[in-house]
Amino acid sequence: MEDGFVIDNEFAAVRVTCDRQGNSPRLKITDLRSGKSGWLDALELETLAWLRHEEIAHLVDPSASRWADGRDEHVVLEPGPRVRFGAPPAERVR
């Protein structure tokens, strides 16, 4: 099993790890339902930190793409550390 942690809620479950294989460390994010992975470098992560939730809402709506086929697959999570995030801090909400 890879190092890292799982972040999950009722809509999604992902494993987050640090990939040090390239020129600089990147965050590897793997969708536990599909197995699809993506990587984010420091600049991409900084950009996400500056975005307001309204700016990415259309990208994170699962009904727009991931649930479009009507399937409701059950995700079996591996044991391991989990991080759950709640609502964004009040100072980020605009």
N, C-alpha and C positions, 0 to 999 in steps of 0.2 A: 504494500500500500504506500502511496506517495505521502510525503509530509504535507502538512497544510491543515486546512480546516474546512468544514462544511457550513455554508450559510443557507438556511432554508426557511420557507414559510408555506402558507397554503397554496401558493401559486407557482413556486419554483424551488429548485434545490441545486446548488452549485458547489463544487469543490474548488478552493482557492489555494494555489501553491506558488512558490517563487521559482522561476526557471532561470538558472544561471548558466545555461549552455551557450548563449550568444555573446555578443560584444559587451553587453551590460545586462544586469538583472531585469527581468520582466515578470509581470504577474500573469500567471496562467489561470484561466477560469474555465472550468469544465462543467457543462450542463449534465447533471446526473441522469436525466431522463433519456436524452438522445446520445450522450457521449461526445457531442460536439464541443470543441475547445477553441478558445481565442486567447490572444496574448496582448497585454497592454504595457507599453514602456512608460518611463517616468513622465515624459511630456504628455502622453495620452491620459495618464492618471491625474496629472495636474489640471488638465483641461476639464476632466470630469468634476474635479473639486470646485472649479469656478462656475460650472453650469448651474442654473436654477432648475428646479424640478419641472417647471412649465416648459423648459426648452427641450427636455428629453421625454416628456410624457407620451408622445406619439410613438417613440421607439420602444417603450417598455410595456405597451398594452398587449398582453398575450392573446387577446381575442382577435387582434388584427392579423396575426400570422401563425403563432405556435398552436393555437387551438382551432384554427380554421378548418381542420379536417374532421372535427367533431369527436375525436378520440379523447378520452379522459384516462390517460395511462397512470398507473400507480408507480410511484418512485420508491424503491427500496433503498434506504440509506445505510451506508456502512457505519459501524461504530466509529466514533472519533470526536474530537472537539468540535463544537458548533458555536457559531456566533449568530445571534438574532438582533437585527436592527429594527428599531421602532420608527416613529415619526421623526422627520428631520428636526434638528435644533431650531428653536424659534427664530434665531437670528438669520437662518437660511431661508425661511419662508417669506416670500415677497408677494 
